[in-house]
């Protein structure tokens, strides 16, 4: 369960970026502000 | 991040996103959450539908979750509100907690300086109309 004011759990996930398949780890972004957005799916309507 | 594979992300960029944005792609990684494993950790995975719902987490440079929002699929987000929250949290962080942004704050509006002097005096600094644009 996520709580505000508490550490975000770290994870690694495959990703698509700039024409490449890459691997992204949340903790690589320490030192930056991060907006992590989940969404139901590509090609959905909203 | 969605439960789509990186291959589907590529197809979506090539066939639809590229027609929506002038840059033809997005400047951030599109993450794949196979099995909803990350979504489960963040509490956004809908077991019945097998997808991650519309969750948005604002994480500061120390890796602390400062804010989140969660919506069911049919309603889209307000990106301006996300940007406003980032700007507000950045002000709070840069002031090392000496400033706070009251309801309705947006860039250019007054911030509050919490402390003993402000107790019972917020009414002098902040009016209800300031909660609205």
Backbone of each chain as nested JSON, in Angstrom:
{
  "chains": [
    {"id": "A", "residues": [
      {"number": 1, "name": "UNK", "atoms": {"N": [0.847, -1.208, 0.0], "CA": [0.0, 0.0, 0.0], "C": [0.875, 1.248, 0.0]}},
      {"number": 2, "name": "UNK", "atoms": {"N": [0.519, 2.19, -0.83], "CA": [1.298, 3.419, -0.954], "C": [0.745, 4.469, 0.008]}},
      {"number": 3, "name": "UNK", "atoms": {"N": [1.647, 5.127, 0.713], "CA": [1.233, 6.228, 1.588], "C": [2.007, 7.473, 1.209]}},
      {"number": 4, "name": "UNK", "atoms": {"N": [1.335, 8.613, 1.192], "CA": [2.053, 9.864, 0.934], "C": [3.004, 10.132, 2.1]}},
      {"number": 5, "name": "UNK", "atoms": {"N": [4.147, 10.692, 1.753], "CA": [5.159, 10.962, 2.766], "C": [6.092, 9.787, 3.007]}},
      {"number": 6, "name": "UNK", "atoms": {"N": [5.795, 8.652, 2.351], "CA": [6.622, 7.452, 2.501], "C": [7.318, 7.126, 1.175]}},
      {"number": 7, "name": "UNK", "atoms": {"N": [8.395, 6.369, 1.283], "CA": [9.206, 6.014, 0.115], "C": [8.391, 5.238, -0.92]}},
      {"number": 8, "name": "UNK", "atoms": {"N": [8.596, 5.568, -2.191], "CA": [7.972, 4.79, -3.261], "C": [8.741, 3.484, -3.411]}},
      {"number": 9, "name": "UNK", "atoms": {"N": [8.04, 2.357, -3.561], "CA": [8.743, 1.09, -3.747], "C": [9.524, 1.102, -5.069]}},
      {"number": 10, "name": "UNK", "atoms": {"N": [10.743, 0.599, -5.043], "CA": [11.549, 0.578, -6.27], "C": [11.092, -0.578, -7.155]}},
      {"number": 11, "name": "UNK", "atoms": {"N": [11.265, -0.423, -8.452], "CA": [10.937, -1.507, -9.387], "C": [11.749, -1.314, -10.661]}},
      {"number": 12, "name": "UNK", "atoms": {"N": [11.859, -2.372, -11.422], "CA": [12.483, -2.31, -12.742], "C": [11.46, -2.819, -13.74]}},
      {"number": 13, "name": "UNK", "atoms": {"N": [11.37, -2.164, -14.892], "CA": [10.394, -2.584, -15.898], "C": [10.937, -2.324, -17.295]}},
      {"number": 14, "name": "UNK", "atoms": {"N": [10.537, -3.183, -18.253], "CA": [10.902, -2.914, -19.638], "C": [10.147, -1.689, -20.137]}},
      {"number": 15, "name": "UNK", "atoms": {"N": [10.752, -0.962, -21.069], "CA": [10.119, 0.274, -21.547], "C": [10.457, 0.531, -23.006]}},
      {"number": 16, "name": "UNK", "atoms": {"N": [9.626, 1.353, -23.62], "CA": [9.88, 1.813, -24.993], "C": [10.178, 3.297, -24.918]}},
      {"number": 17, "name": "UNK", "atoms": {"N": [11.347, 3.703, -25.467], "CA": [11.761, 5.115, -25.396], "C": [12.542, 5.471, -26.648]}},
      {"number": 18, "name": "UNK", "atoms": {"N": [12.06, 6.477, -27.363], "CA": [12.805, 6.993, -28.524], "C": [13.197, 5.908, -29.522]}},
      {"number": 19, "name": "UNK", "atoms": {"N": [12.279, 5.01, -29.827], "CA": [12.563, 3.979, -30.816], "C": [13.373, 2.8, -30.302]}},
      {"number": 20, "name": "UNK", "atoms": {"N": [13.653, 2.792, -29.002], "CA": [14.469, 1.703, -28.44], "C": [13.711, 0.979, -27.337]}},
      {"number": 21, "name": "UNK", "atoms": {"N": [14.039, -0.295, -27.157], "CA": [13.546, -1.034, -25.997], "C": [14.61, -0.94, -24.903]}},
      {"number": 22, "name": "UNK", "atoms": {"N": [14.223, -0.452, -23.751], "CA": [15.176, -0.231, -22.665], "C": [14.622, -0.814, -21.37]}},
      {"number": 23, "name": "UNK", "atoms": {"N": [15.44, -0.78, -20.328], "CA": [14.996, -1.191, -19.001], "C": [15.079, 0.03, -18.095]}},
      {"number": 24, "name": "UNK", "atoms": {"N": [14.04, 0.244, -17.316], "CA": [13.986, 1.436, -16.467], "C": [13.825, 1.02, -15.014]}},
      {"number": 25, "name": "UNK", "atoms": {"N": [14.643, 1.613, -14.155], "CA": [14.515, 1.371, -12.72], "C": [14.131, 2.688, -12.055]}},
      {"number": 26, "name": "UNK", "atoms": {"N": [13.116, 2.658, -11.227], "CA": [12.632, 3.909, -10.604], "C": [13.764, 4.635, -9.882]}},
      {"number": 27, "name": "UNK", "atoms": {"N": [14.619, 3.891, -9.171], "CA": [15.664, 4.532, -8.363], "C": [16.717, 5.261, -9.201]}},
      {"number": 28, "name": "UNK", "atoms": {"N": [16.743, 5.007, -10.528], "CA": [17.637, 5.776, -11.404], "C": [17.246, 7.253, -11.41]}},
      {"number": 29, "name": "UNK", "atoms": {"N": [16.019, 7.526, -11.009], "CA": [15.508, 8.899, -11.073], "C": [15.641, 9.655, -9.751]}},
      {"number": 30, "name": "UNK", "atoms": {"N": [16.336, 9.055, -8.78], "CA": [16.567, 9.789, -7.528], "C": [17.291, 11.09, -7.863]}},
      {"number": 31, "name": "UNK", "atoms": {"N": [16.873, 12.182, -7.252], "CA": [17.442, 13.492, -7.582], "C": [16.569, 14.268, -8.551]}},
      {"number": 32, "name": "UNK", "atoms": {"N": [15.559, 13.585, -9.107], "CA": [14.624, 14.259, -10.025], "C": [13.192, 14.085, -9.517]}},
      {"number": 33, "name": "UNK", "atoms": {"N": [12.325, 14.962, -9.965], "CA": [10.893, 14.788, -9.709], "C": [10.367, 13.783, -10.723]}},
      {"number": 34, "name": "UNK", "atoms": {"N": [9.523, 12.875, -10.262], "CA": [8.996, 11.826, -11.132], "C": [7.468, 11.836, -11.098]}},
      {"number": 35, "name": "UNK", "atoms": {"N": [6.865, 11.79, -12.269], "CA": [5.425, 11.549, -12.365], "C": [5.263, 10.137, -12.917]}},
      {"number": 36, "name": "UNK", "atoms": {"N": [4.768, 9.245, -12.095], "CA": [4.537, 7.862, -12.516], "C": [3.054, 7.696, -12.805]}},
      {"number": 37, "name": "UNK", "atoms": {"N": [2.742, 7.49, -14.081], "CA": [1.34, 7.375, -14.501], "C": [1.02, 5.966, -14.957]}},
      {"number": 38, "name": "UNK", "atoms": {"N": [-0.033, 5.423, -14.404], "CA": [-0.568, 4.144, -14.879], "C": [-1.794, 4.444, -15.729]}},
      {"number": 39, "name": "UNK", "atoms": {"N": [-2.049, 3.61, -16.722], "CA": [-3.261, 3.765, -17.533], "C": [-3.707, 2.397, -18.027]}},
      {"number": 40, "name": "UNK", "atoms": {"N": [-4.995, 2.263, -18.338], "CA": [-5.535, 0.929, -18.62], "C": [-4.993, 0.271, -19.888]}},
      {"number": 41, "name": "UNK", "atoms": {"N": [-4.62, 1.062, -20.879], "CA": [-4.076, 0.379, -22.049], "C": [-3.902, 1.257, -23.263]}},
      {"number": 42, "name": "UNK", "atoms": {"N": [-2.914, 0.895, -24.085], "CA": [-2.733, 1.553, -25.377], "C": [-3.992, 1.318, -26.207]}},
      {"number": 43, "name": "UNK", "atoms": {"N": [-4.301, 2.244, -27.086], "CA": [-5.438, 2.151, -28.012], "C": [-6.791, 2.168, -27.302]}},
      {"number": 44, "name": "UNK", "atoms": {"N": [-6.784, 2.554, -26.01], "CA": [-8.089, 2.781, -25.373], "C": [-8.454, 4.245, -25.629]}},
      {"number": 45, "name": "UNK", "atoms": {"N": [-9.626, 4.668, -25.17], "CA": [-10.179, 5.912, -25.714], "C": [-9.838, 7.192, -24.976]}},
      {"number": 46, "name": "UNK", "atoms": {"N": [-9.506, 7.09, -23.672], "CA": [-9.359, 8.328, -22.899], "C": [-7.885, 8.684, -22.73]}}
    ]},
    {"id": "B", "residues": [
      {"number": 1, "name": "UNK", "atoms": {"N": [2.774, 3.829, -17.714], "CA": [2.923, 2.392, -17.518], "C": [1.567, 1.727, -17.665]}},
      {"number": 2, "name": "UNK", "atoms": {"N": [1.531, 0.695, -18.485], "CA": [0.302, -0.091, -18.606], "C": [0.709, -1.554, -18.725]}},
      {"number": 3, "name": "UNK", "atoms": {"N": [-0.28, -2.431, -18.751], "CA": [0.029, -3.859, -18.848], "C": [0.373, -4.272, -20.278]}},
      {"number": 4, "name": "UNK", "atoms": {"N": [0.342, -3.322, -21.208], "CA": [0.743, -3.622, -22.586], "C": [2.235, -3.958, -22.654]}},
      {"number": 5, "name": "UNK", "atoms": {"N": [2.612, -4.75, -23.634], "CA": [4.036, -5.039, -23.841], "C": [4.721, -3.844, -24.498]}},
      {"number": 6, "name": "UNK", "atoms": {"N": [6.054, -3.828, -24.475], "CA": [6.782, -2.74, -25.148], "C": [6.507, -2.754, -26.657]}},
      {"number": 7, "name": "UNK", "atoms": {"N": [6.16, -3.917, -27.196], "CA": [5.872, -4.008, -28.634], "C": [4.573, -3.282, -28.96]}},
      {"number": 8, "name": "UNK", "atoms": {"N": [3.593, -3.438, -28.091], "CA": [2.323, -2.728, -28.288], "C": [2.539, -1.221, -28.088]}},
      {"number": 9, "name": "UNK", "atoms": {"N": [3.377, -0.853, -27.092], "CA": [3.69, 0.574, -26.904], "C": [4.252, 1.152, -28.208]}},
      {"number": 10, "name": "UNK", "atoms": {"N": [5.164, 0.418, -28.843], "CA": [5.765, 0.908, -30.093], "C": [4.694, 1.086, -31.168]}},
      {"number": 11, "name": "UNK", "atoms": {"N": [3.803, 0.113, -31.288], "CA": [2.758, 0.197, -32.309], "C": [1.833, 1.382, -32.042]}},
      {"number": 12, "name": "UNK", "atoms": {"N": [1.559, 1.646, -30.748], "CA": [0.672, 2.76, -30.405], "C": [1.343, 4.095, -30.749]}},
      {"number": 13, "name": "UNK", "atoms": {"N": [2.635, 4.189, -30.442], "CA": [3.37, 5.414, -30.792], "C": [3.35, 5.6, -32.31]}},
      {"number": 14, "name": "UNK", "atoms": {"N": [3.679, 4.529, -33.039], "CA": [3.789, 4.627, -34.497], "C": [2.446, 4.94, -35.15]}},
      {"number": 15, "name": "UNK", "atoms": {"N": [1.381, 4.333, -34.645], "CA": [0.103, 4.415, -35.349], "C": [-0.887, 5.429, -34.801]}},
      {"number": 16, "name": "UNK", "atoms": {"N": [-0.721, 5.863, -33.552], "CA": [-1.705, 6.813, -33.035], "C": [-1.083, 8.025, -32.337]}},
      {"number": 17, "name": "UNK", "atoms": {"N": [-0.207, 7.785, -31.343], "CA": [0.389, 8.929, -30.621], "C": [1.098, 9.881, -31.575]}},
      {"number": 18, "name": "UNK", "atoms": {"N": [1.78, 9.323, -32.565], "CA": [2.543, 10.152, -33.501], "C": [1.63, 11.096, -34.284]}},
      {"number": 19, "name": "UNK", "atoms": {"N": [0.34, 10.758, -34.336], "CA": [-0.622, 11.628, -35.039], "C": [-1.215, 12.677, -34.107]}},
      {"number": 20, "name": "UNK", "atoms": {"N": [-0.943, 12.527, -32.795], "CA": [-1.499, 13.457, -31.809], "C": [-0.501, 14.524, -31.398]}},
      {"number": 21, "name": "UNK", "atoms": {"N": [0.782, 14.185, -31.381], "CA": [1.789, 15.134, -30.894], "C": [2.782, 15.464, -31.996]}},
      {"number": 22, "name": "UNK", "atoms": {"N": [3.178, 16.748, -32.043], "CA": [4.041, 17.196, -33.144], "C": [5.424, 16.542, -33.091]}},
      {"number": 23, "name": "UNK", "atoms": {"N": [5.871, 16.163, -31.875], "CA": [7.195, 15.53, -31.754], "C": [7.18, 14.078, -32.245]}},
      {"number": 24, "name": "UNK", "atoms": {"N": [6.0, 13.56, -32.579], "CA": [5.804, 12.195, -33.097], "C": [5.986, 11.09, -32.058]}},
      {"number": 25, "name": "UNK", "atoms": {"N": [6.485, 11.449, -30.888], "CA": [6.606, 10.466, -29.821], "C": [6.546, 11.215, -28.496]}},
      {"number": 26, "name": "UNK", "atoms": {"N": [6.703, 10.493, -27.392], "CA": [6.693, 11.159, -26.086], "C": [8.107, 11.126, -25.514]}},
      {"number": 27, "name": "UNK", "atoms": {"N": [8.495, 12.153, -24.745], "CA": [9.881, 12.267, -24.281], "C": [10.182, 11.512, -22.991]}},
      {"number": 28, "name": "UNK", "atoms": {"N": [9.33, 10.569, -22.663], "CA": [9.546, 9.795, -21.429], "C": [9.349, 8.312, -21.749]}},
      {"number": 29, "name": "UNK", "atoms": {"N": [9.946, 7.432, -20.919], "CA": [9.79, 6.0, -21.183], "C": [8.357, 5.528, -20.978]}},
      {"number": 30, "name": "UNK", "atoms": {"N": [7.885, 4.694, -21.902], "CA": [6.571, 4.061, -21.754], "C": [6.842, 2.675, -21.181]}},
      {"number": 31, "name": "UNK", "atoms": {"N": [6.452, 2.5, -19.918], "CA": [6.809, 1.27, -19.221], "C": [5.762, 0.181, -19.411]}},
      {"number": 32, "name": "UNK", "atoms": {"N": [6.259, -1.03, -19.42], "CA": [5.384, -2.19, -19.576], "C": [5.267, -2.917, -18.24]}},
      {"number": 33, "name": "UNK", "atoms": {"N": [4.028, -3.183, -17.842], "CA": [3.778, -3.812, -16.544], "C": [3.103, -5.166, -16.738]}},
      {"number": 34, "name": "UNK", "atoms": {"N": [3.833, -6.089, -17.348], "CA": [3.293, -7.429, -17.593], "C": [2.828, -8.086, -16.312]}},
      {"number": 35, "name": "UNK", "atoms": {"N": [1.582, -8.578, -16.339], "CA": [1.04, -9.225, -15.143], "C": [0.581, -8.254, -14.073]}},
      {"number": 36, "name": "UNK", "atoms": {"N": [0.771, -6.971, -14.351], "CA": [0.345, -5.954, -13.383], "C": [1.148, -5.99, -12.088]}},
      {"number": 37, "name": "UNK", "atoms": {"N": [2.365, -6.521, -12.162], "CA": [3.135, -6.705, -10.923], "C": [3.479, -5.396, -10.225]}},
      {"number": 38, "name": "UNK", "atoms": {"N": [3.825, -4.374, -11.014], "CA": [4.128, -3.075, -10.401], "C": [2.826, -2.42, -9.935]}},
      {"number": 39, "name": "UNK", "atoms": {"N": [1.785, -2.553, -10.762], "CA": [0.481, -2.004, -10.398], "C": [-0.044, -2.577, -9.09]}},
      {"number": 40, "name": "UNK", "atoms": {"N": [0.24, -3.849, -8.856], "CA": [-0.201, -4.476, -7.598], "C": [0.495, -3.813, -6.408]}},
      {"number": 41, "name": "UNK", "atoms": {"N": [1.806, -3.533, -6.569], "CA": [2.57, -2.903, -5.478], "C": [2.037, -1.501, -5.194]}},
      {"number": 42, "name": "UNK", "atoms": {"N": [1.645, -0.804, -6.268], "CA": [1.175, 0.578, -6.108], "C": [-0.337, 0.657, -5.859]}},
      {"number": 43, "name": "UNK", "atoms": {"N": [-0.998, -0.5, -5.839], "CA": [-2.425, -0.51, -5.517], "C": [-3.322, -0.015, -6.632]}},
      {"number": 44, "name": "UNK", "atoms": {"N": [-2.855, -0.125, -7.884], "CA": [-3.67, 0.366, -9.001], "C": [-4.136, -0.766, -9.921]}},
      {"number": 45, "name": "UNK", "atoms": {"N": [-3.76, -2.005, -9.59], "CA": [-4.103, -3.117, -10.494], "C": [-5.518, -3.61, -10.227]}},
      {"number": 46, "name": "UNK", "atoms": {"N": [-6.331, -3.635, -11.272], "CA": [-7.702, -4.148, -11.194], "C": [-7.664, -5.615, -11.598]}},
      {"number": 47, "name": "UNK", "atoms": {"N": [-7.792, -6.498, -10.604], "CA": [-7.681, -7.945, -10.856], "C": [-8.734, -8.435, -11.845]}},
      {"number": 48, "name": "UNK", "atoms": {"N": [-9.954, -7.884, -11.748], "CA": [-11.041, -8.355, -12.605], "C": [-10.811, -7.988, -14.064]}},
      {"number": 49, "name": "UNK", "atoms": {"N": [-10.397, -6.753, -14.295], "CA": [-10.189, -6.299, -15.67], "C": [-8.791, -6.658, -16.188]}},
      {"number": 50, "name": "UNK", "atoms": {"N": [-7.888, -6.966, -15.262], "CA": [-6.528, -7.32, -15.673], "C": [-5.719, -6.144, -16.176]}},
      {"number": 51, "name": "UNK", "atoms": {"N": [-6.071, -4.94, -15.721], "CA": [-5.35, -3.739, -16.166], "C": [-5.012, -2.842, -14.97]}},
      {"number": 52, "name": "UNK", "atoms": {"N": [-4.069, -1.931, -15.21], "CA": [-3.762, -0.897, -14.223], "C": [-4.733, 0.264, -14.451]}},
      {"number": 53, "name": "UNK", "atoms": {"N": [-5.41, 0.698, -13.401], "CA": [-6.321, 1.844, -13.554], "C": [-5.5, 3.131, -13.607]}},
      {"number": 54, "name": "UNK", "atoms": {"N": [-6.207, 4.251, -13.773], "CA": [-5.534, 5.531, -14.006], "C": [-4.973, 6.116, -12.705]}},
      {"number": 55, "name": "UNK", "atoms": {"N": [-3.825, 5.592, -12.277], "CA": [-3.175, 6.099, -11.067], "C": [-2.012, 7.005, -11.434]}},
      {"number": 56, "name": "UNK", "atoms": {"N": [-1.853, 8.063, -10.657], "CA": [-0.746, 8.989, -10.918], "C": [-0.047, 9.321, -9.606]}},
      {"number": 57, "name": "UNK", "atoms": {"N": [1.256, 9.052, -9.572], "CA": [2.04, 9.24, -8.35], "C": [3.093, 10.307, -8.587]}},
      {"number": 58, "name": "UNK", "atoms": {"N": [3.161, 11.252, -7.665], "CA": [4.16, 12.319, -7.738], "C": [5.246, 11.985, -6.719]}},
      {"number": 59, "name": "UNK", "atoms": {"N": [6.46, 11.75, -7.242], "CA": [7.56, 11.269, -6.399], "C": [8.665, 12.318, -6.381]}},
      {"number": 60, "name": "UNK", "atoms": {"N": [9.115, 12.699, -5.184], "CA": [10.102, 13.786, -5.08], "C": [11.528, 13.272, -5.289]}},
      {"number": 61, "name": "UNK", "atoms": {"N": [12.524, 14.176, -5.332], "CA": [13.902, 13.747, -5.627], "C": [14.498, 12.78, -4.598]}},
      {"number": 62, "name": "UNK", "atoms": {"N": [13.886, 12.667, -3.43], "CA": [14.343, 11.684, -2.446], "C": [13.616, 10.343, -2.586]}},
      {"number": 63, "name": "UNK", "atoms": {"N": [12.74, 10.234, -3.576], "CA": [12.004, 8.991, -3.772], "C": [10.776, 8.868, -2.889]}},
      {"number": 64, "name": "UNK", "atoms": {"N": [10.352, 9.992, -2.312], "CA": [9.173, 9.992, -1.432], "C": [7.917, 10.305, -2.253]}},
      {"number": 65, "name": "UNK", "atoms": {"N": [6.869, 9.517, -2.051], "CA": [5.586, 9.799, -2.708], "C": [4.95, 11.008, -2.018]}},
      {"number": 66, "name": "UNK", "atoms": {"N": [4.802, 12.109, -2.74], "CA": [4.186, 13.301, -2.148], "C": [2.693, 13.364, -2.426]}},
      {"number": 67, "name": "UNK", "atoms": {"N": [2.255, 12.794, -3.544], "CA": [0.834, 12.887, -3.893], "C": [0.465, 11.741, -4.819]}},
      {"number": 68, "name": "UNK", "atoms": {"N": [-0.784, 11.344, -4.756], "CA": [-1.279, 10.44, -5.797], "C": [-2.742, 10.69, -6.07]}},
      {"number": 69, "name": "UNK", "atoms": {"N": [-3.17, 10.198, -7.229], "CA": [-4.554, 10.358, -7.669], "C": [-4.923, 9.054, -8.352]}},
      {"number": 70, "name": "UNK", "atoms": {"N": [-6.158, 8.635, -8.196], "CA": [-6.573, 7.419, -8.88], "C": [-7.961, 7.582, -9.473]}},
      {"number": 71, "name": "UNK", "atoms": {"N": [-8.094, 7.234, -10.748], "CA": [-9.359, 7.38, -11.458], "C": [-9.718, 6.064, -12.127]}},
      {"number": 72, "name": "UNK", "atoms": {"N": [-11.018, 5.794, -12.226], "CA": [-11.448, 4.648, -13.02], "C": [-11.257, 5.011, -14.505]}},
      {"number": 73, "name": "UNK", "atoms": {"N": [-11.199, 4.007, -15.367], "CA": [-10.803, 4.243, -16.76], "C": [-11.532, 5.328, -17.556]}},
      {"number": 74, "name": "UNK", "atoms": {"N": [-12.853, 5.537, -17.437], "CA": [-13.491, 6.429, -18.415], "C": [-13.229, 7.921, -18.248]}},
      {"number": 75, "name": "UNK", "atoms": {"N": [-12.59, 8.346, -17.144], "CA": [-12.34, 9.783, -16.97], "C": [-10.841, 10.063, -17.042]}},
      {"number": 76, "name": "UNK", "atoms": {"N": [-10.492, 10.998, -17.911], "CA": [-9.083, 11.336, -18.109], "C": [-8.571, 12.304, -17.063]}},
      {"number": 77, "name": "UNK", "atoms": {"N": [-7.25, 12.395, -17.021], "CA": [-6.595, 13.259, -16.038], "C": [-6.594, 14.719, -16.46]}},
      {"number": 78, "name": "UNK", "atoms": {"N": [-6.284, 15.602, -15.498], "CA": [-6.049, 17.005, -15.797], "C": [-4.547, 17.259, -15.626]}},
      {"number": 79, "name": "UNK", "atoms": {"N": [-3.848, 17.358, -16.742], "CA": [-2.389, 17.496, -16.691], "C": [-1.986, 18.793, -15.995]}},
      {"number": 80, "name": "UNK", "atoms": {"N": [-2.77, 19.85, -16.208], "CA": [-2.456, 21.138, -15.573], "C": [-2.435, 21.012, -14.057]}},
      {"number": 81, "name": "UNK", "atoms": {"N": [-3.336, 20.205, -13.514], "CA": [-3.38, 20.031, -12.065], "C": [-2.134, 19.286, -11.57]}},
      {"number": 82, "name": "UNK", "atoms": {"N": [-1.687, 18.313, -12.333], "CA": [-0.454, 17.613, -11.962], "C": [0.717, 18.595, -11.956]}},
      {"number": 83, "name": "UNK", "atoms": {"N": [0.823, 19.43, -12.987], "CA": [1.91, 20.408, -13.062], "C": [1.825, 21.398, -11.902]}},
      {"number": 84, "name": "UNK", "atoms": {"N": [0.603, 21.817, -11.567], "CA": [0.424, 22.747, -10.445], "C": [0.923, 22.124, -9.133]}},
      {"number": 85, "name": "UNK", "atoms": {"N": [0.6, 20.852, -8.941], "CA": [1.046, 20.187, -7.716], "C": [2.569, 20.079, -7.67]}},
      {"number": 86, "name": "UNK", "atoms": {"N": [3.193, 19.782, -8.808], "CA": [4.666, 19.713, -8.841], "C": [5.245, 21.077, -8.475]}},
      {"number": 87, "name": "UNK", "atoms": {"N": [4.699, 22.138, -9.062], "CA": [5.202, 23.49, -8.77], "C": [5.034, 23.82, -7.291]}},
      {"number": 88, "name": "UNK", "atoms": {"N": [3.91, 23.419, -6.72], "CA": [3.66, 23.694, -5.304], "C": [4.651, 22.923, -4.427]}},
      {"number": 89, "name": "UNK", "atoms": {"N": [4.839, 21.623, -4.724], "CA": [5.775, 20.83, -3.919], "C": [7.211, 21.318, -4.077]}},
      {"number": 90, "name": "UNK", "atoms": {"N": [7.534, 21.848, -5.246], "CA": [8.89, 22.375, -5.442], "C": [9.11, 23.621, -4.59]}},
      {"number": 91, "name": "UNK", "atoms": {"N": [8.1, 24.47, -4.488], "CA": [8.213, 25.662, -3.64], "C": [8.39, 25.259, -2.176]}},
      {"number": 92, "name": "UNK", "atoms": {"N": [7.574, 24.312, -1.74], "CA": [7.666, 23.844, -0.355], "C": [9.057, 23.267, -0.084]}},
      {"number": 93, "name": "UNK", "atoms": {"N": [9.553, 22.478, -1.037], "CA": [10.858, 21.836, -0.854], "C": [11.977, 22.88, -0.837]}},
      {"number": 94, "name": "UNK", "atoms": {"N": [11.943, 23.82, -1.786], "CA": [12.997, 24.836, -1.86], "C": [12.997, 25.732, -0.614]}},
      {"number": 95, "name": "UNK", "atoms": {"N": [11.826, 25.913, -0.024], "CA": [11.747, 26.757, 1.18], "C": [12.086, 25.952, 2.431]}},
      {"number": 96, "name": "UNK", "atoms": {"N": [12.422, 24.683, 2.245], "CA": [12.702, 23.753, 3.348], "C": [11.575, 23.753, 4.375]}},
      {"number": 97, "name": "UNK", "atoms": {"N": [10.366, 23.769, 3.849], "CA": [9.199, 23.642, 4.716], "C": [8.751, 24.924, 5.388]}},
      {"number": 98, "name": "UNK", "atoms": {"N": [9.388, 26.052, 5.063], "CA": [8.968, 27.309, 5.696], "C": [7.778, 27.924, 4.968]}},
      {"number": 99, "name": "UNK", "atoms": {"N": [7.456, 27.399, 3.792], "CA": [6.305, 27.91, 3.051], "C": [5.332, 26.771, 2.777]}},
      {"number": 100, "name": "UNK", "atoms": {"N": [4.053, 27.134, 2.667], "CA": [3.01, 26.168, 2.333], "C": [2.065, 26.838, 1.347]}},
      {"number": 101, "name": "UNK", "atoms": {"N": [1.46, 26.027, 0.487], "CA": [0.573, 26.611, -0.521], "C": [-0.874, 26.324, -0.148]}},
      {"number": 102, "name": "UNK", "atoms": {"N": [-1.661, 27.354, 0.083], "CA": [-3.05, 27.144, 0.517], "C": [-3.948, 26.671, -0.631]}},
      {"number": 103, "name": "UNK", "atoms": {"N": [-5.172, 26.319, -0.287], "CA": [-6.155, 25.875, -1.27], "C": [-6.267, 26.903, -2.397]}},
      {"number": 104, "name": "UNK", "atoms": {"N": [-6.278, 26.423, -3.609], "CA": [-6.433, 27.307, -4.765], "C": [-5.135, 27.933, -5.233]}},
      {"number": 105, "name": "UNK", "atoms": {"N": [-4.034, 27.626, -4.532], "CA": [-2.76, 28.222, -4.943], "C": [-2.388, 27.788, -6.35]}},
      {"number": 106, "name": "UNK", "atoms": {"N": [-1.83, 28.724, -7.087], "CA": [-1.15, 28.391, -8.34], "C": [-0.019, 29.4, -8.496]}},
      {"number": 107, "name": "UNK", "atoms": {"N": [0.936, 29.158, -9.402], "CA": [2.092, 30.044, -9.506], "C": [1.669, 31.503, -9.612]}},
      {"number": 108, "name": "UNK", "atoms": {"N": [2.302, 32.36, -8.822], "CA": [1.986, 33.78, -8.817], "C": [1.107, 34.182, -7.644]}},
      {"number": 109, "name": "UNK", "atoms": {"N": [0.396, 33.196, -7.064], "CA": [-0.453, 33.491, -5.908], "C": [0.367, 33.426, -4.621]}},
      {"number": 110, "name": "UNK", "atoms": {"N": [-0.17, 34.044, -3.563], "CA": [0.516, 34.113, -2.277], "C": [0.688, 32.733, -1.64]}},
      {"number": 111, "name": "UNK", "atoms": {"N": [1.857, 32.523, -1.013], "CA": [2.056, 31.319, -0.218], "C": [1.883, 31.699, 1.254]}},
      {"number": 112, "name": "UNK", "atoms": {"N": [1.727, 30.702, 2.097], "CA": [1.625, 30.953, 3.533], "C": [2.951, 30.591, 4.201]}},
      {"number": 113, "name": "UNK", "atoms": {"N": [3.251, 31.266, 5.296], "CA": [4.465, 30.962, 6.073], "C": [4.019, 30.435, 7.429]}},
      {"number": 114, "name": "UNK", "atoms": {"N": [3.858, 29.09, 7.526], "CA": [3.334, 28.502, 8.759], "C": [4.243, 28.794, 9.951]}},
      {"number": 115, "name": "UNK", "atoms": {"N": [3.639, 29.031, 11.095], "CA": [4.4, 29.299, 12.317], "C": [3.446, 29.838, 13.362]}},
      {"number": 116, "name": "UNK", "atoms": {"N": [3.94, 30.036, 14.577], "CA": [3.072, 30.494, 15.67], "C": [2.308, 31.773, 15.329]}},
      {"number": 117, "name": "UNK", "atoms": {"N": [2.939, 32.685, 14.568], "CA": [2.285, 33.955, 14.243], "C": [1.048, 33.783, 13.364]}},
      {"number": 118, "name": "UNK", "atoms": {"N": [1.003, 32.653, 12.632], "CA": [-0.092, 32.455, 11.68], "C": [-1.3, 31.762, 12.32]}},
      {"number": 119, "name": "UNK", "atoms": {"N": [-1.096, 31.223, 13.516], "CA": [-2.188, 30.476, 14.155], "C": [-3.369, 31.411, 14.424]}},
      {"number": 120, "name": "UNK", "atoms": {"N": [-4.529, 31.028, 13.909], "CA": [-5.732, 31.846, 14.096], "C": [-5.766, 33.088, 13.231]}},
      {"number": 121, "name": "UNK", "atoms": {"N": [-4.763, 33.25, 12.359], "CA": [-4.674, 34.46, 11.534], "C": [-4.737, 34.163, 10.039]}},
      {"number": 122, "name": "UNK", "atoms": {"N": [-5.017, 32.91, 9.717], "CA": [-5.073, 32.56, 8.293], "C": [-6.144, 33.386, 7.58]}},
      {"number": 123, "name": "UNK", "atoms": {"N": [-7.22, 33.705, 8.33], "CA": [-8.315, 34.483, 7.722], "C": [-7.836, 35.842, 7.202]}},
      {"number": 124, "name": "UNK", "atoms": {"N": [-6.729, 36.359, 7.787], "CA": [-6.197, 37.639, 7.316], "C": [-5.433, 37.479, 5.998]}},
      {"number": 125, "name": "UNK", "atoms": {"N": [-4.869, 36.288, 5.819], "CA": [-3.996, 36.047, 4.661], "C": [-4.723, 35.416, 3.477]}},
      {"number": 126, "name": "UNK", "atoms": {"N": [-5.766, 34.641, 3.813], "CA": [-6.376, 33.818, 2.772], "C": [-7.889, 34.007, 2.775]}},
      {"number": 127, "name": "UNK", "atoms": {"N": [-8.439, 34.336, 1.606], "CA": [-9.885, 34.513, 1.469], "C": [-10.467, 33.368, 0.646]}},
      {"number": 128, "name": "UNK", "atoms": {"N": [-11.75, 33.075, 0.878], "CA": [-12.39, 31.952, 0.18], "C": [-12.287, 32.099, -1.34]}},
      {"number": 129, "name": "UNK", "atoms": {"N": [-12.363, 33.336, -1.814], "CA": [-12.276, 33.547, -3.273], "C": [-10.949, 33.04, -3.828]}},
      {"number": 130, "name": "UNK", "atoms": {"N": [-9.909, 32.957, -2.964], "CA": [-8.594, 32.504, -3.435], "C": [-8.579, 31.003, -3.722]}},
      {"number": 131, "name": "UNK", "atoms": {"N": [-9.627, 30.314, -3.263], "CA": [-9.719, 28.88, -3.546], "C": [-10.086, 28.632, -5.003]}},
      {"number": 132, "name": "UNK", "atoms": {"N": [-10.558, 29.704, -5.652], "CA": [-11.011, 29.562, -7.043], "C": [-10.148, 30.437, -7.947]}},
      {"number": 133, "name": "UNK", "atoms": {"N": [-10.217, 30.198, -9.217], "CA": [-9.367, 30.944, -10.159], "C": [-9.699, 32.42, -10.224]}}
    ]}
  ]
}
